[in-house]
Amino acid sequence: LGWLTLLTIWFAATVLRGRRERFAMAALVSAFAFVAVLVAVNPDVRIARTNLARADAVPAGADQSGEAVDAGYLASLSADAVPTLLAALPDLPPEPRRVLARGLLKRWGPEKEAEADWRSWNWSVARAREMVGAKAAALQAMADGAVGCPAGASRAGAGT
């Protein structure tokens, strides 16, 4: 919205004042700059980290039901968030862990790779499918409600 506001102000300052030749190039450059900022900020990773920080903020001995974490929403984030989610998964309370593991398998699991088309390939999705595929057995155990963290689901190798 901020970018659109600036673009509208620039439109008013140029086109509406009879200097339309100055508008197009500045609009194009600002669009590229805005996309570069979005790539650098990586909103889905920031959203995942913020949501997961709520789980870490629950004091020891408090209700560990996991209500502080919206696991369903976390599972709906883009492929960019998968490394962050996999790294935090073992530390989540049981119910959000189960929901998130199920969501990751459903969205990025090995069976989804067969549906992939080479024309829509991108690095983030390929990395997410690879990481979830490598931990599919542990994620399935978590999705089935296994208590604790199965072997192979530790933070090691999850990366960020």
N, C-alpha and C positions, 0 to 999 in steps of 0.2 A: 504494500500500500504506500509505503514511503516513496518507492521508486515511481509509482504511478502519479503520486502527488508532485514530485519534482518534474516529471515529464509533462504534466499538465501546466505547471508554472512556466516551464521552458516553451511549451506550445504558445501560451498566452504572450510571452515575451518576444517571440519570434514571428510566428505565423500571423497572429492577430494584429501585429504591428507592421505587417508588410515585408518582413524579412524571412520569408519561408525557406529560402535556400540554406539558412543556417540551422534549421530544425532537424533535418533528416540525419545528417552525419552525427550530430551530438546525441540524437535519440538512439542510433545504432551503437555508438561507442558506449553509452550508458547501459544499454541492454547487455552487451558483452561483459561489462564490468559487474553488473548485478549478478549475472550467471556465475562469474568467477567467484564472487563473494559467497554465493550459495554453496558452491562446491567446496570452498575453504571452510565454511562454517559447518557443513554437513548436519542439517537440522535433525534428521532421524537419530543420529548417534547422540546428539545433545538431549533430545527428548528421552531416549532410553536411559542415559546416565542420570538425568534428573529424576525420572520415575523410580529407577533402582536405588537412588540415594535415599528415597523415602523409606525403603525397606531397611536400609542400614541405620536410619535415624530412630527406628523403634527401639526403645530402651530394653536392655536385657531384663528378662523376667516379665516383660509386658506380654499381652496377648499376641502370640505369633501366628495369628490366623492368616496373615498376608493381605489384609484389607488395604494396607497402605500401597500395595502394588497392583496396578491394573494390568494383569498378565494378558488378558484378551487383547487389549490395545497394543501392548508391546509386541505381541505376535503378529499384529497387522502392519508393523513398520516395514520399511523397505529393506532390501538386502544389505544395505550399508550398516544396519544396526545388528545384524546377526552375530558378528564377532563379539561385540559388547554383551549381547544377551547370553551367548554361550559361556562367556567368561563368568558372568554373574549367576548363572542358573544353579550351580551347586549350593550357593549361599542363601537362596530364597526359601521361605517357609514352604511346607509340603504342597498346599493347595495351589498357590501361584506357580510353583515349580511344575506341577502336573499340567496345568493349563498352558503354560508357556511351552513346555516340551511337546505337548500335543500340537499346538499351533505351529511350532517350528517344523515339525515333521510333516504336517499337512501342507504347509506352504513351500518348504524348501527341501523336502525329503527326496530320497532316491527315485521314487515313482514319478515325481514331477519332472525329472530329467528327461524321461522318455517323451514327455509332451513338449519339450523345448524345441524351438525352431531356430535354425542358425541365423535367420534374418533378424531375430530379436535378441541375439546374444549380447550380453555386456559383462564386463569384468566383475562387477559387484554381485550379480546374480550367480555367475559361475563360481565365485569364491564362496558364497553362501551355501550353494548346493554341495560343494565339495566338503565344507566344514560340517554341515549337518549330516551328510552321508558318512563321513568318517566317525561320527558319534551317534549314528542311528540306533545301535543296540542300546546304548546307555540312555538315549533320549526316549526310546520306547519303554524301557524299564521305568523311567520317571513318569511318562505319560500313563502307564498302567497303575501308577500309585505306589510304586515301591518306596519304602521308607528309606531315608538317607540318600546318599549319593553313590550310585554304582561305580565300580571300577571303570576307569576310562572316561569319566565325565568330569574329572577335576579340571582346575583352571589351566593346568599345563597343556599347552598346545592349542588353547582356545584363541589366543591372540586378541588384539584389539584393532 
